[in-house]
Amino acid sequence: MTLYVCARLGMVAAVTAGLVLLNVPLLVALAVGVVVALPLSLFVFRGLRTRVARGLEEKQSARRAEREKLRSQLRGEPGQSI
């Protein structure tokens, strides 16, 4: 997740720096950098984004299983020990 966020911020910085080198005012370049980097990162970082989504899904699945296990223990279902 951290790598993906850093990659997107790096893309914003790169676009902004490129525009500043073309004598575009800093705030305008930053605004354009944010707007351009959002859709561009969806294509450029597709593999990284997929990896992050897969990892988040695995963590959510593990949490869901643990929550269900705890609920069944609280209900006192047989075969479950606290």
C-alpha positions in Angstrom: 0.0 0.0 0.0 2.8 2.4 0.9 4.6 1.7 -2.3 1.5 2.4 -4.4 0.9 5.7 -2.5 4.5 6.7 -3.0 4.4 5.8 -6.7 1.3 8.0 -7.2 2.8 10.9 -5.3 5.9 10.5 -7.3 3.9 10.7 -10.5 2.2 13.9 -9.3 5.7 15.3 -8.5 7.1 14.3 -11.9 4.2 15.9 -13.8 4.4 19.0 -11.7 8.2 19.3 -12.1 7.8 18.9 -15.9 5.3 21.7 -16.0 7.4 24.0 -13.8 10.3 23.5 -16.2 8.0 24.7 -18.9 7.5 27.9 -16.9 4.0 27.1 -15.7 3.3 28.7 -12.3 3.8 26.2 -9.4 0.2 26.1 -8.1 -1.2 25.7 -11.6 1.3 22.9 -12.3 0.5 21.2 -9.0 -3.3 21.3 -9.8 -2.7 19.9 -13.3 -0.3 17.3 -11.9 -2.9 16.0 -9.5 -5.6 15.9 -12.2 -3.4 14.3 -14.8 -1.7 11.8 -12.4 -5.0 10.3 -11.2 -6.2 8.7 -14.5 -2.6 8.1 -15.7 -1.7 6.1 -12.6 -4.7 3.8 -13.2 -3.0 2.6 -16.4 0.7 2.9 -15.4 0.4 1.3 -12.0 -2.3 -1.3 -12.9 -0.2 -4.3 -11.6 0.7 -2.6 -8.4 -2.9 -1.5 -7.8 -4.1 -5.1 -8.4 -1.5 -6.4 -5.9 -2.7 -3.9 -3.3 -6.4 -4.8 -3.9 -5.6 -8.5 -3.5 -3.7 -7.9 -0.3 -6.5 -5.8 1.2 -9.0 -8.5 0.2 -7.0 -11.2 1.9 -6.8 -9.1 5.1 -10.5 -8.5 5.0 -11.2 -12.2 4.5 -9.1 -13.1 7.5 -10.8 -10.5 9.6 -14.2 -11.7 8.5 -13.3 -15.3 9.4 -12.0 -14.3 12.8 -15.1 -12.3 13.5 -17.3 -15.2 12.6 -15.3 -17.5 14.8 -15.6 -15.1 17.7 -19.4 -14.8 17.1 -19.9 -18.5 17.1 -17.9 -18.8 20.4 -20.1 -16.1 21.9 -23.2 -18.0 20.8 -21.8 -21.1 22.6 -21.9 -23.3 19.5 -20.5 -26.8 20.2 -17.0 -27.6 19.2 -15.8 -24.1 19.8 -13.6 -23.3 22.8 -12.9 -19.8 24.2 
